[in-house]
Amino acid sequence: MDIRPSDEFWMREALRLAELASGADEVPVGAVVVLDGKIVGRGRNQTISTLDPSAHAEMVAIREAATHIGNYRLGGCALYVTLEPCVMCAGLLVNARIRRLVFGARDLRFGGVRSKFQLADSSLLNHRVEVVEGVLGEECTRLLRAFFAVRRDG
């Protein structure tokens, strides 16, 4: 799929949220949901602080977007996230009818969209998400590596 000129702009906002997550000692993942050129949902990982294993950045952003829009179906929306969604979040993209997913770094251990599974655009499901990967991927990867390096060495 094609990278659009605005993709880096929105991914920079997701990166800003990932940095906030890192500052709160959460895995640095950030996400934004965009509809008609406006952010309608923002999220960052909050699993540790909320004691909620489902509080991934994508989940938080999509919940906020659904509330903002007033509909659980987000068919006209794009999700920008710094790390490839896990299987749980990939399933959420399908259920929410997200039109387009743009992610930065692959998740080689748990990726549910490209690395381990291809859930978001599987022909077995009733909805397929357009997937674009690698937008600001180096920056997204650097942030994750720095976060985990501190924890390994610390």
JOURKA-V582352 format. One line per field, one symbol per residue. phi: phi as a letter, one per 30 degrees, with the letter a starting at -180 (. if undefined). psi: psi as a letter, one per 20 degrees, with the letter a starting at -180 (. if undefined). A space follows every 10 residues. Layout:
phi: ???
psi: ???
This chain:
phi: .ddceddded dddddddddd dedcicedbb bbccbhibdc ababebdddc hbdcddeddd ddeddddddi adcceccccc bdbedddedd ddedddiedb cbbdcdcdcb eccbdcbbdd bdddcdbccd cbbjdheddd deddddeddd dddd
psi: qppqhighgh hhgghghhhg gghjkqpnpq qqpppljqpi pqqqpkhghi koijlqgggg ghgggggghk piplhjqqpp qhqpqrgghg hggghikpgp ppqfqqnihj pjhgggrlhh kpiiripppp ppqjokhggg ggggggghgg hgh.
